[in-house]
Amino acid sequence: MSKPNYLPVPNYTKPFWLSLQDTDPFSCYKSSERVPAKTDILIIGSGYAGTSTAYNLFNEDPSLDVTMVEARTICSGATGRNGGHLKPYCHRMYLDYEAAHGQFVAAQVVNFEVDHLYKIKQIVEKEEIDCDFVLTRACDVYRDSKRIENDLKAFDKMMANPYVRDDIKQSIQMVKGGDVATISKVPDAKLCFTYPAAHIWPWKLMTGLLKKCVAKGLKLYSNTPVTKVTKSDKTGEYIVETENGSIVAKKVVFATNGYTKGILNQFNEVIVPVKGLVTHIKPNDPSKPIPQLPNTYGLFDRVGLNSDYLINRSDGGVIVGGASNLMIKPNGDYSELFNVTDDSYYPERAAQHLQGYMQKFFSTWKDFKTVNDYTWSGILGFTNDKFPYVGELDFVGMRNAYIVAGFSGHGMPRVYLSGKAIADCITSGKSIQQVGVVPECFYASAKRLAKAEHDYQKEIENHIKSRL
């Protein structure tokens, strides 16, 4: 059988987050030589979404028969390749939330994302997982007047929303005038917002949680790509074909994010794989103390494609992601950015933007020597409306199949409770609407699936037109 398109490639670029996987045999863990012939619940994907679902399933019922398969090494997809940023958007994107769904649902999204900060902190402490979790503040830095005008309007509308919690509103600091450069450390900054955020070593957290799941009975299989999923007309069960044998499952969870279209045809045009670029910057100047930054950062230009983000780690290293606009070729070809699952390479013109990054943008890093020792690409799953799909797939004739995917490059403050919602659906037999853990705009539905236009593709095309 020939492989479907859009499966993960084997020869991926190596992220900083996976720098320890070669010394941890768990990265290639398999519960047995062959996958089981049958299972009650099969989770496809060992990243944040799959891990959250499994962890919450075992929390609710340790006797469950659960199997998880991963195409490559454990947590080597988007979760193991992101920026390590656990950062709610709060005011960012708020105008879109309210315009599309009204004040109540917009507030659901804001409150939900902030909840993740403290939920992940609680889990890290409860499970005693060493994953470099740091609760800090984000600093969103604005250098473009048009973007400032837009996001100030978003901030004002969010602050006026009676459904956004008061503790969230009180935690946000807006800085204008001469203090901006001092607080942000960005000389040409015109405005900044600071608010609670966190950063983390994602691979350490997920493997830590999965080890606990395995101890409770999870059957886990790395390097086991799924090639096809079909439903039996006779039994209603799912036949999941992998490169290591077939599994018959009563329930299936697609925690497949940017790779969803490879095995779930109904989402071909709905969850589209998008390439991201990230680098690890290592201080390389032993004669000087490392110029630590006090916050995590977002550096915002006129459009999102021109924006970057970073975290500063306690060891002095910095993780920077962005440069999406530079993945678009000068002739307007965006095939290296949109609808691509090959993370074995990255465009050099985009990677060049991340060279000498700290010296270019931060006053405290000027003349300080650094080296980019890891640079990698990763595959994000962008949905047609930029909200994830969470819920049962009965509306496409797949009862007892569930999806928790399509986090559109903003999964860290959205995934955990989405995975918990799926676990709640499975153990209670309730619908995602009845469980009610996630914002209403996350609910997987036929109405959302039918939306013709893809917001991110339109954003790319408008960006290309603006620079012609």
C-alpha beads as a LAMMPS data file, in Angstrom:
LAMMPS data file: protein, C-alpha beads

468 atoms
467 bonds

1 atom types
1 bond types

-500.0 500.0 xlo xhi
-500.0 500.0 ylo yhi
-500.0 500.0 zlo zhi

Masses

1 110.0

Atoms # bond

1 1 1 0.000 0.000 0.000
2 1 1 1.378 3.437 -0.925
3 1 1 1.546 5.945 1.892
4 1 1 -1.073 8.707 1.890
5 1 1 0.171 12.240 1.536
6 1 1 0.759 14.416 4.603
7 1 1 2.238 11.795 6.908
8 1 1 5.159 12.888 9.089
9 1 1 8.532 12.579 7.364
10 1 1 11.188 10.460 9.131
11 1 1 14.223 12.745 8.676
12 1 1 13.048 15.793 10.617
13 1 1 15.182 18.755 11.661
14 1 1 16.204 18.278 15.290
15 1 1 14.813 20.759 17.836
16 1 1 16.535 21.849 21.021
17 1 1 13.663 20.262 22.958
18 1 1 14.611 16.815 21.602
19 1 1 18.295 17.214 22.461
20 1 1 17.878 14.724 25.328
21 1 1 15.831 12.100 23.507
22 1 1 18.874 10.066 22.418
23 1 1 19.732 9.470 26.082
24 1 1 16.179 8.499 27.056
25 1 1 15.060 5.087 25.762
26 1 1 11.449 6.124 26.383
27 1 1 11.596 8.193 23.184
28 1 1 11.393 4.953 21.186
29 1 1 9.173 3.099 23.641
30 1 1 6.958 0.245 22.444
31 1 1 4.815 -1.718 24.851
32 1 1 5.247 -4.854 22.746
33 1 1 6.809 -5.909 19.481
34 1 1 3.471 -5.740 17.647
35 1 1 0.525 -3.446 18.263
36 1 1 -2.461 -5.100 19.982
37 1 1 -5.115 -6.574 17.713
38 1 1 -7.850 -4.838 19.702
39 1 1 -8.256 -1.944 22.109
40 1 1 -11.134 -0.026 23.621
41 1 1 -9.683 3.463 23.028
42 1 1 -6.997 4.298 20.479
43 1 1 -5.282 7.706 20.577
44 1 1 -3.389 8.743 17.444
45 1 1 -0.593 11.152 18.390
46 1 1 1.695 11.408 21.437
47 1 1 1.958 15.197 21.631
48 1 1 0.215 17.596 23.974
49 1 1 -3.331 16.713 22.816
50 1 1 -2.866 12.950 22.900
51 1 1 -1.010 13.090 26.211
52 1 1 -3.652 15.260 27.858
53 1 1 -6.409 12.928 26.662
54 1 1 -4.616 9.813 27.938
55 1 1 -3.625 11.392 31.248
56 1 1 -7.176 12.529 31.954
57 1 1 -8.677 9.196 30.870
58 1 1 -6.536 7.352 33.423
59 1 1 -7.295 9.980 36.073
60 1 1 -10.997 9.326 35.564
61 1 1 -10.796 5.530 35.209
62 1 1 -7.459 3.716 35.737
63 1 1 -8.979 0.444 34.490
64 1 1 -9.474 1.680 30.912
65 1 1 -7.916 -0.167 27.976
66 1 1 -6.099 2.616 26.103
67 1 1 -3.549 2.407 23.288
68 1 1 -1.545 5.296 21.814
69 1 1 0.417 5.279 18.560
70 1 1 2.947 7.850 17.362
71 1 1 4.395 8.123 13.848
72 1 1 7.901 9.023 15.001
73 1 1 9.621 9.216 18.379
74 1 1 7.510 10.191 21.381
75 1 1 6.387 13.851 21.323
76 1 1 8.445 14.690 18.237
77 1 1 5.645 16.529 16.403
78 1 1 4.459 20.096 16.952
79 1 1 4.633 19.900 20.758
80 1 1 8.283 18.883 20.685
81 1 1 9.065 21.568 18.131
82 1 1 7.316 24.685 19.423
83 1 1 8.629 27.778 21.207
84 1 1 7.966 26.509 24.741
85 1 1 5.689 29.485 25.296
86 1 1 2.629 28.999 27.530
87 1 1 1.072 32.362 26.821
88 1 1 -2.593 33.407 26.726
89 1 1 -3.425 35.970 24.044
90 1 1 -5.846 38.026 26.196
91 1 1 -6.251 41.207 24.082
92 1 1 -4.549 39.833 20.975
93 1 1 -7.074 38.478 18.457
94 1 1 -9.894 39.626 20.748
95 1 1 -11.588 41.690 18.029
96 1 1 -11.859 38.566 15.891
97 1 1 -13.308 36.560 18.765
98 1 1 -16.019 39.081 19.535
99 1 1 -16.856 39.871 15.909
100 1 1 -17.371 36.184 15.119
101 1 1 -18.974 34.958 18.344
102 1 1 -20.046 37.837 20.601
103 1 1 -18.926 38.932 24.054
104 1 1 -19.804 35.798 25.993
105 1 1 -17.877 33.332 23.829
106 1 1 -15.001 35.778 23.389
107 1 1 -14.692 35.899 27.177
108 1 1 -14.813 32.113 27.317
109 1 1 -11.690 32.010 25.124
110 1 1 -9.789 34.596 27.202
111 1 1 -10.683 32.991 30.540
112 1 1 -9.952 29.482 29.217
113 1 1 -6.461 30.398 28.024
114 1 1 -5.484 32.053 31.302
115 1 1 -6.780 29.008 33.205
116 1 1 -4.104 26.916 31.473
117 1 1 -1.291 28.813 33.190
118 1 1 -2.357 27.703 36.619
119 1 1 -3.635 24.276 35.570
120 1 1 -0.272 23.324 34.067
121 1 1 1.519 24.720 37.124
122 1 1 -0.700 22.579 39.329
123 1 1 -0.018 19.419 37.300
124 1 1 3.746 19.980 37.223
125 1 1 3.781 20.361 41.001
126 1 1 1.367 17.488 41.691
127 1 1 3.200 15.012 39.447
128 1 1 6.657 16.369 40.386
129 1 1 7.811 16.626 36.780
130 1 1 11.109 18.398 36.129
131 1 1 10.252 20.347 32.979
132 1 1 11.713 23.824 33.565
133 1 1 8.294 25.359 34.226
134 1 1 8.571 29.090 34.969
135 1 1 5.584 31.299 35.742
136 1 1 6.515 34.817 34.634
137 1 1 5.080 37.684 32.562
138 1 1 4.803 38.168 28.824
139 1 1 5.796 41.446 27.207
140 1 1 4.030 42.210 23.929
141 1 1 6.065 44.869 22.134
142 1 1 4.610 47.075 19.398
143 1 1 6.668 49.047 16.894
144 1 1 4.052 49.679 14.195
145 1 1 1.417 52.443 14.609
146 1 1 -1.279 50.639 12.625
147 1 1 -0.918 47.487 14.725
148 1 1 -0.983 49.601 17.892
149 1 1 -4.245 51.208 16.811
150 1 1 -5.825 47.808 16.151
151 1 1 -4.662 46.145 19.365
152 1 1 -5.509 49.128 21.570
153 1 1 -9.049 48.859 20.269
154 1 1 -8.978 45.130 21.043
155 1 1 -7.651 45.810 24.546
156 1 1 -10.375 48.381 25.260
157 1 1 -13.133 46.041 24.066
158 1 1 -11.764 43.151 26.087
159 1 1 -11.564 45.299 29.217
160 1 1 -15.187 46.363 28.661
161 1 1 -16.399 42.777 28.367
162 1 1 -18.290 41.978 31.596
163 1 1 -17.693 38.239 31.144
164 1 1 -13.887 38.480 31.208
165 1 1 -12.807 37.796 34.766
166 1 1 -11.729 40.792 36.851
167 1 1 -8.538 39.074 38.014
168 1 1 -7.444 38.817 34.373
169 1 1 -8.201 42.465 33.656
170 1 1 -6.287 43.520 36.765
171 1 1 -3.226 41.468 35.781
172 1 1 -2.597 43.335 32.499
173 1 1 -0.238 46.318 32.416
174 1 1 -0.207 48.726 29.468
175 1 1 2.905 50.893 29.093
176 1 1 3.202 53.985 26.877
177 1 1 5.717 56.794 26.494
178 1 1 9.306 56.853 27.717
179 1 1 8.952 53.815 29.980
180 1 1 8.324 51.439 27.053
181 1 1 11.959 51.100 25.970
182 1 1 13.091 50.687 29.580
183 1 1 10.593 47.944 30.405
184 1 1 10.727 46.118 27.066
185 1 1 14.486 46.528 26.374
186 1 1 13.482 47.195 22.735
187 1 1 14.800 50.657 21.734
188 1 1 12.212 51.473 19.045
189 1 1 9.179 50.157 20.968
190 1 1 6.165 52.505 21.000
191 1 1 3.852 50.529 23.283
192 1 1 3.905 47.325 25.306
193 1 1 1.570 45.176 27.347
194 1 1 2.693 42.831 30.096
195 1 1 0.617 40.067 31.690
196 1 1 1.048 36.610 33.270
197 1 1 2.546 33.867 31.095
198 1 1 4.836 30.863 31.503
199 1 1 7.422 28.862 29.648
200 1 1 8.312 25.216 29.794
201 1 1 10.305 22.342 28.228
202 1 1 7.311 20.726 26.472
203 1 1 8.933 17.362 25.656
204 1 1 9.915 16.846 29.304
205 1 1 6.363 17.528 30.486
206 1 1 4.691 15.219 27.959
207 1 1 7.122 12.337 28.370
208 1 1 6.837 12.737 32.140
209 1 1 3.057 12.432 31.972
210 1 1 3.174 9.562 29.460
211 1 1 5.535 7.568 31.682
212 1 1 2.913 7.829 34.418
213 1 1 0.214 6.723 31.962
214 1 1 2.291 3.711 30.907
215 1 1 2.679 2.776 34.572
216 1 1 -1.138 2.791 34.796
217 1 1 -1.555 0.551 31.755
218 1 1 -1.281 2.723 28.618
219 1 1 -0.078 0.676 25.657
220 1 1 2.279 3.067 23.863
221 1 1 3.922 2.619 20.460
222 1 1 6.464 5.015 18.993
223 1 1 7.557 4.859 15.329
224 1 1 4.168 3.430 14.363
225 1 1 2.612 5.641 11.670
226 1 1 -1.103 5.288 11.014
227 1 1 -1.762 4.928 7.301
228 1 1 -5.521 4.458 7.171
229 1 1 -8.627 4.557 9.399
230 1 1 -11.879 2.898 8.310
231 1 1 -15.126 2.135 10.096
232 1 1 -16.634 -1.355 10.034
233 1 1 -20.189 -1.323 8.691
234 1 1 -20.969 -4.466 10.700
235 1 1 -19.663 -3.628 14.168
236 1 1 -19.199 0.152 14.082
237 1 1 -15.638 -0.348 15.304
238 1 1 -12.636 1.311 13.715
239 1 1 -9.916 -0.520 11.822
240 1 1 -6.718 1.459 12.214
241 1 1 -3.928 0.355 9.892
242 1 1 -0.361 1.095 10.963
243 1 1 3.046 0.142 9.645
244 1 1 3.265 -2.224 12.606
245 1 1 -0.058 -4.037 12.144
246 1 1 -3.774 -3.226 12.358
247 1 1 -5.759 -2.372 15.478
248 1 1 -9.519 -2.708 15.915
249 1 1 -10.717 0.025 18.273
250 1 1 -14.108 0.769 19.783
251 1 1 -13.226 4.454 20.044
252 1 1 -10.598 6.541 18.235
253 1 1 -9.145 9.937 19.128
254 1 1 -7.480 11.969 16.375
255 1 1 -4.849 14.026 18.228
256 1 1 -3.099 14.624 14.933
257 1 1 -3.038 18.428 14.563
258 1 1 -1.245 19.386 11.307
259 1 1 -1.225 15.807 10.038
260 1 1 -4.984 15.299 10.353
261 1 1 -5.721 15.487 6.619
262 1 1 -3.394 12.527 6.007
263 1 1 -5.875 10.105 7.599
264 1 1 -9.143 12.053 7.954
265 1 1 -10.303 13.107 4.495
266 1 1 -13.217 15.191 5.756
267 1 1 -10.672 17.722 7.059
268 1 1 -8.620 18.027 3.852
269 1 1 -9.345 21.723 3.409
270 1 1 -10.224 22.460 7.021
271 1 1 -7.071 21.669 9.026
272 1 1 -4.150 22.643 6.833
273 1 1 -0.502 21.981 7.767
274 1 1 1.587 25.146 8.095
275 1 1 5.346 25.263 8.608
276 1 1 6.836 27.148 11.540
277 1 1 10.469 28.056 12.231
278 1 1 12.218 28.162 15.619
279 1 1 15.806 28.534 16.806
280 1 1 17.766 28.139 20.036
281 1 1 20.262 30.930 20.654
282 1 1 23.155 30.080 22.913
283 1 1 25.225 32.759 24.685
284 1 1 28.820 32.452 23.536
285 1 1 30.677 35.209 25.361
286 1 1 32.307 33.855 28.550
287 1 1 33.866 37.239 29.285
288 1 1 30.482 38.844 30.015
289 1 1 27.508 38.003 32.265
290 1 1 24.512 36.747 30.332
291 1 1 22.078 39.652 29.700
292 1 1 18.932 37.975 30.987
293 1 1 15.536 39.361 30.012
294 1 1 12.825 39.624 32.660
295 1 1 9.901 38.451 30.506
296 1 1 8.855 36.280 27.611
297 1 1 8.240 38.299 24.445
298 1 1 6.134 38.900 21.393
299 1 1 7.498 41.439 18.901
300 1 1 4.632 42.628 16.732
301 1 1 4.816 44.305 13.375
302 1 1 1.912 45.327 11.144
303 1 1 0.660 41.805 10.447
304 1 1 1.046 38.492 12.249
305 1 1 3.264 37.080 9.530
306 1 1 5.907 39.671 10.486
307 1 1 5.751 38.927 14.201
308 1 1 8.218 36.938 16.328
309 1 1 8.074 35.456 19.818
310 1 1 10.667 34.292 22.326
311 1 1 11.337 32.880 25.756
312 1 1 14.504 33.357 27.781
313 1 1 15.577 30.268 29.691
314 1 1 17.242 30.161 33.094
315 1 1 20.422 28.714 31.559
316 1 1 20.805 31.877 29.456
317 1 1 19.575 30.319 26.230
318 1 1 16.804 31.955 24.210
319 1 1 14.179 30.259 22.030
320 1 1 12.915 32.439 19.162
321 1 1 10.209 31.602 16.640
322 1 1 8.711 33.482 13.718
323 1 1 9.891 34.759 10.318
324 1 1 6.776 33.338 8.626
325 1 1 6.769 36.195 6.102
326 1 1 10.231 35.120 4.949
327 1 1 8.976 31.651 4.075
328 1 1 7.097 33.278 1.211
329 1 1 9.280 33.434 -1.884
330 1 1 9.882 36.818 -3.572
331 1 1 7.550 35.800 -6.417
332 1 1 4.663 35.240 -3.964
333 1 1 4.944 31.444 -3.866
334 1 1 3.930 30.337 -0.353
335 1 1 4.165 26.555 -0.876
336 1 1 6.997 26.307 1.673
337 1 1 4.711 27.797 4.330
338 1 1 1.152 26.614 3.671
339 1 1 -0.146 23.064 3.107
340 1 1 3.224 21.389 3.729
341 1 1 4.199 18.632 6.197
342 1 1 7.908 18.331 5.423
343 1 1 9.808 19.455 8.523
344 1 1 13.107 18.012 7.269
345 1 1 14.227 21.474 6.110
346 1 1 13.558 25.186 6.497
347 1 1 14.014 28.096 4.074
348 1 1 17.462 29.622 4.612
349 1 1 16.172 33.147 3.983
350 1 1 13.865 32.771 7.003
351 1 1 16.560 31.227 9.195
352 1 1 18.879 34.119 8.353
353 1 1 16.428 36.486 10.060
354 1 1 17.031 34.607 13.323
355 1 1 20.821 34.960 13.139
356 1 1 22.097 37.676 15.482
357 1 1 18.485 38.156 16.542
358 1 1 19.033 39.315 20.105
359 1 1 21.626 41.901 19.106
360 1 1 19.317 43.311 16.423
361 1 1 16.314 43.852 18.681
362 1 1 17.345 44.110 22.345
363 1 1 19.469 46.896 23.791
364 1 1 20.875 44.727 26.588
365 1 1 22.216 42.180 24.086
366 1 1 24.039 44.652 21.853
367 1 1 27.636 43.521 21.104
368 1 1 27.071 40.245 22.990
369 1 1 28.271 37.098 21.208
370 1 1 25.762 34.326 20.476
371 1 1 25.429 31.234 18.313
372 1 1 22.281 29.556 16.928
373 1 1 23.103 25.954 17.845
374 1 1 19.672 24.491 16.962
375 1 1 17.346 25.686 14.197
376 1 1 14.328 23.634 13.221
377 1 1 10.992 23.626 11.482
378 1 1 7.712 22.205 12.745
379 1 1 4.255 21.553 11.369
380 1 1 1.305 23.466 12.811
381 1 1 -2.331 22.660 12.111
382 1 1 -4.280 25.775 11.077
383 1 1 -8.056 25.478 10.909
384 1 1 -10.370 27.362 8.587
385 1 1 -11.421 29.731 11.406
386 1 1 -8.264 29.486 13.596
387 1 1 -10.103 27.733 16.429
388 1 1 -9.383 24.063 17.230
389 1 1 -11.855 21.277 16.524
390 1 1 -12.774 19.479 19.741
391 1 1 -15.531 16.885 20.004
392 1 1 -17.107 13.776 18.551
393 1 1 -17.130 13.232 14.779
394 1 1 -20.681 11.885 14.621
395 1 1 -21.612 14.743 12.255
396 1 1 -19.444 13.109 9.546
397 1 1 -20.788 9.607 10.278
398 1 1 -18.024 8.667 12.716
399 1 1 -19.743 8.010 16.010
400 1 1 -17.281 7.093 18.791
401 1 1 -14.480 8.879 16.982
402 1 1 -13.198 12.144 18.442
403 1 1 -10.971 14.976 17.342
404 1 1 -8.774 17.344 19.351
405 1 1 -6.692 19.054 16.697
406 1 1 -6.101 22.240 14.720
407 1 1 -4.574 24.572 17.290
408 1 1 -3.369 27.075 14.684
409 1 1 0.032 27.736 16.215
410 1 1 -1.473 28.629 19.594
411 1 1 -1.888 25.314 21.347
412 1 1 -0.006 25.662 24.616
413 1 1 -2.780 27.660 26.374
414 1 1 -5.586 25.668 24.708
415 1 1 -4.701 21.990 24.451
416 1 1 -4.665 20.582 27.970
417 1 1 -8.288 21.335 28.867
418 1 1 -9.370 20.402 25.334
419 1 1 -7.848 16.955 25.857
420 1 1 -9.570 16.750 29.231
421 1 1 -12.893 17.574 27.551
422 1 1 -12.426 14.662 25.138
423 1 1 -11.586 12.340 28.037
424 1 1 -14.767 13.549 29.779
425 1 1 -16.819 12.853 26.639
426 1 1 -15.446 9.310 26.384
427 1 1 -15.901 8.346 30.031
428 1 1 -19.296 9.999 30.507
429 1 1 -20.843 9.321 27.113
430 1 1 -21.795 12.997 26.912
431 1 1 -21.356 15.315 23.939
432 1 1 -18.808 18.107 23.934
433 1 1 -21.692 20.546 24.364
434 1 1 -22.879 18.701 27.477
435 1 1 -19.388 18.448 28.948
436 1 1 -18.902 22.185 28.398
437 1 1 -15.230 22.430 29.369
438 1 1 -14.042 24.270 26.256
439 1 1 -15.285 27.513 24.637
440 1 1 -18.284 27.050 22.367
441 1 1 -16.296 28.133 19.304
442 1 1 -14.076 25.018 19.726
443 1 1 -16.977 22.585 19.304
444 1 1 -16.471 20.352 16.265
445 1 1 -19.541 20.684 14.035
446 1 1 -20.825 20.324 10.484
447 1 1 -21.444 24.071 10.344
448 1 1 -17.798 24.890 11.030
449 1 1 -16.610 22.164 8.678
450 1 1 -18.622 23.712 5.841
451 1 1 -16.891 27.103 6.114
452 1 1 -15.359 27.568 2.680
453 1 1 -12.681 30.193 3.231
454 1 1 -9.458 29.531 5.126
455 1 1 -8.591 32.569 7.268
456 1 1 -4.841 31.940 7.369
457 1 1 -4.580 31.460 3.601
458 1 1 -6.422 34.746 3.129
459 1 1 -4.018 36.430 5.583
460 1 1 -1.032 35.157 3.581
461 1 1 -2.492 36.304 0.274
462 1 1 -3.375 39.752 1.647
463 1 1 0.183 40.067 2.970
464 1 1 1.580 39.229 -0.463
465 1 1 -0.691 41.805 -2.139
466 1 1 0.347 44.488 0.361
467 1 1 4.003 44.225 -0.542
468 1 1 3.616 44.143 -4.327

Bonds

1 1 1 2
2 1 2 3
3 1 3 4
4 1 4 5
5 1 5 6
6 1 6 7
7 1 7 8
8 1 8 9
9 1 9 10
10 1 10 11
11 1 11 12
12 1 12 13
13 1 13 14
14 1 14 15
15 1 15 16
16 1 16 17
17 1 17 18
18 1 18 19
19 1 19 20
20 1 20 21
21 1 21 22
22 1 22 23
23 1 23 24
24 1 24 25
25 1 25 26
26 1 26 27
27 1 27 28
28 1 28 29
29 1 29 30
30 1 30 31
31 1 31 32
32 1 32 33
33 1 33 34
34 1 34 35
35 1 35 36
36 1 36 37
37 1 37 38
38 1 38 39
39 1 39 40
40 1 40 41
41 1 41 42
42 1 42 43
43 1 43 44
44 1 44 45
45 1 45 46
46 1 46 47
47 1 47 48
48 1 48 49
49 1 49 50
50 1 50 51
51 1 51 52
52 1 52 53
53 1 53 54
54 1 54 55
55 1 55 56
56 1 56 57
57 1 57 58
58 1 58 59
59 1 59 60
60 1 60 61
61 1 61 62
62 1 62 63
63 1 63 64
64 1 64 65
65 1 65 66
66 1 66 67
67 1 67 68
68 1 68 69
69 1 69 70
70 1 70 71
71 1 71 72
72 1 72 73
73 1 73 74
74 1 74 75
75 1 75 76
76 1 76 77
77 1 77 78
78 1 78 79
79 1 79 80
80 1 80 81
81 1 81 82
82 1 82 83
83 1 83 84
84 1 84 85
85 1 85 86
86 1 86 87
87 1 87 88
88 1 88 89
89 1 89 90
90 1 90 91
91 1 91 92
92 1 92 93
93 1 93 94
94 1 94 95
95 1 95 96
96 1 96 97
97 1 97 98
98 1 98 99
99 1 99 100
100 1 100 101
101 1 101 102
102 1 102 103
103 1 103 104
104 1 104 105
105 1 105 106
106 1 106 107
107 1 107 108
108 1 108 109
109 1 109 110
110 1 110 111
111 1 111 112
112 1 112 113
113 1 113 114
114 1 114 115
115 1 115 116
116 1 116 117
117 1 117 118
118 1 118 119
119 1 119 120
120 1 120 121
121 1 121 122
122 1 122 123
123 1 123 124
124 1 124 125
125 1 125 126
126 1 126 127
127 1 127 128
128 1 128 129
129 1 129 130
130 1 130 131
131 1 131 132
132 1 132 133
133 1 133 134
134 1 134 135
135 1 135 136
136 1 136 137
137 1 137 138
138 1 138 139
139 1 139 140
140 1 140 141
141 1 141 142
142 1 142 143
143 1 143 144
144 1 144 145
145 1 145 146
146 1 146 147
147 1 147 148
148 1 148 149
149 1 149 150
150 1 150 151
151 1 151 152
152 1 152 153
153 1 153 154
154 1 154 155
155 1 155 156
156 1 156 157
157 1 157 158
158 1 158 159
159 1 159 160
160 1 160 161
161 1 161 162
162 1 162 163
163 1 163 164
164 1 164 165
165 1 165 166
166 1 166 167
167 1 167 168
168 1 168 169
169 1 169 170
170 1 170 171
171 1 171 172
172 1 172 173
173 1 173 174
174 1 174 175
175 1 175 176
176 1 176 177
177 1 177 178
178 1 178 179
179 1 179 180
180 1 180 181
181 1 181 182
182 1 182 183
183 1 183 184
184 1 184 185
185 1 185 186
186 1 186 187
187 1 187 188
188 1 188 189
189 1 189 190
190 1 190 191
191 1 191 192
192 1 192 193
193 1 193 194
194 1 194 195
195 1 195 196
196 1 196 197
197 1 197 198
198 1 198 199
199 1 199 200
200 1 200 201
201 1 201 202
202 1 202 203
203 1 203 204
204 1 204 205
205 1 205 206
206 1 206 207
207 1 207 208
208 1 208 209
209 1 209 210
210 1 210 211
211 1 211 212
212 1 212 213
213 1 213 214
214 1 214 215
215 1 215 216
216 1 216 217
217 1 217 218
218 1 218 219
219 1 219 220
220 1 220 221
221 1 221 222
222 1 222 223
223 1 223 224
224 1 224 225
225 1 225 226
226 1 226 227
227 1 227 228
228 1 228 229
229 1 229 230
230 1 230 231
231 1 231 232
232 1 232 233
233 1 233 234
234 1 234 235
235 1 235 236
236 1 236 237
237 1 237 238
238 1 238 239
239 1 239 240
240 1 240 241
241 1 241 242
242 1 242 243
243 1 243 244
244 1 244 245
245 1 245 246
246 1 246 247
247 1 247 248
248 1 248 249
249 1 249 250
250 1 250 251
251 1 251 252
252 1 252 253
253 1 253 254
254 1 254 255
255 1 255 256
256 1 256 257
257 1 257 258
258 1 258 259
259 1 259 260
260 1 260 261
261 1 261 262
262 1 262 263
263 1 263 264
264 1 264 265
265 1 265 266
266 1 266 267
267 1 267 268
268 1 268 269
269 1 269 270
270 1 270 271
271 1 271 272
272 1 272 273
273 1 273 274
274 1 274 275
275 1 275 276
276 1 276 277
277 1 277 278
278 1 278 279
279 1 279 280
280 1 280 281
281 1 281 282
282 1 282 283
283 1 283 284
284 1 284 285
285 1 285 286
286 1 286 287
287 1 287 288
288 1 288 289
289 1 289 290
290 1 290 291
291 1 291 292
292 1 292 293
293 1 293 294
294 1 294 295
295 1 295 296
296 1 296 297
297 1 297 298
298 1 298 299
299 1 299 300
300 1 300 301
301 1 301 302
302 1 302 303
303 1 303 304
304 1 304 305
305 1 305 306
306 1 306 307
307 1 307 308
308 1 308 309
309 1 309 310
310 1 310 311
311 1 311 312
312 1 312 313
313 1 313 314
314 1 314 315
315 1 315 316
316 1 316 317
317 1 317 318
318 1 318 319
319 1 319 320
320 1 320 321
321 1 321 322
322 1 322 323
323 1 323 324
324 1 324 325
325 1 325 326
326 1 326 327
327 1 327 328
328 1 328 329
329 1 329 330
330 1 330 331
331 1 331 332
332 1 332 333
333 1 333 334
334 1 334 335
335 1 335 336
336 1 336 337
337 1 337 338
338 1 338 339
339 1 339 340
340 1 340 341
341 1 341 342
342 1 342 343
343 1 343 344
344 1 344 345
345 1 345 346
346 1 346 347
347 1 347 348
348 1 348 349
349 1 349 350
350 1 350 351
351 1 351 352
352 1 352 353
353 1 353 354
354 1 354 355
355 1 355 356
356 1 356 357
357 1 357 358
358 1 358 359
359 1 359 360
360 1 360 361
361 1 361 362
362 1 362 363
363 1 363 364
364 1 364 365
365 1 365 366
366 1 366 367
367 1 367 368
368 1 368 369
369 1 369 370
370 1 370 371
371 1 371 372
372 1 372 373
373 1 373 374
374 1 374 375
375 1 375 376
376 1 376 377
377 1 377 378
378 1 378 379
379 1 379 380
380 1 380 381
381 1 381 382
382 1 382 383
383 1 383 384
384 1 384 385
385 1 385 386
386 1 386 387
387 1 387 388
388 1 388 389
389 1 389 390
390 1 390 391
391 1 391 392
392 1 392 393
393 1 393 394
394 1 394 395
395 1 395 396
396 1 396 397
397 1 397 398
398 1 398 399
399 1 399 400
400 1 400 401
401 1 401 402
402 1 402 403
403 1 403 404
404 1 404 405
405 1 405 406
406 1 406 407
407 1 407 408
408 1 408 409
409 1 409 410
410 1 410 411
411 1 411 412
412 1 412 413
413 1 413 414
414 1 414 415
415 1 415 416
416 1 416 417
417 1 417 418
418 1 418 419
419 1 419 420
420 1 420 421
421 1 421 422
422 1 422 423
423 1 423 424
424 1 424 425
425 1 425 426
426 1 426 427
427 1 427 428
428 1 428 429
429 1 429 430
430 1 430 431
431 1 431 432
432 1 432 433
433 1 433 434
434 1 434 435
435 1 435 436
436 1 436 437
437 1 437 438
438 1 438 439
439 1 439 440
440 1 440 441
441 1 441 442
442 1 442 443
443 1 443 444
444 1 444 445
445 1 445 446
446 1 446 447
447 1 447 448
448 1 448 449
449 1 449 450
450 1 450 451
451 1 451 452
452 1 452 453
453 1 453 454
454 1 454 455
455 1 455 456
456 1 456 457
457 1 457 458
458 1 458 459
459 1 459 460
460 1 460 461
461 1 461 462
462 1 462 463
463 1 463 464
464 1 464 465
465 1 465 466
466 1 466 467
467 1 467 468
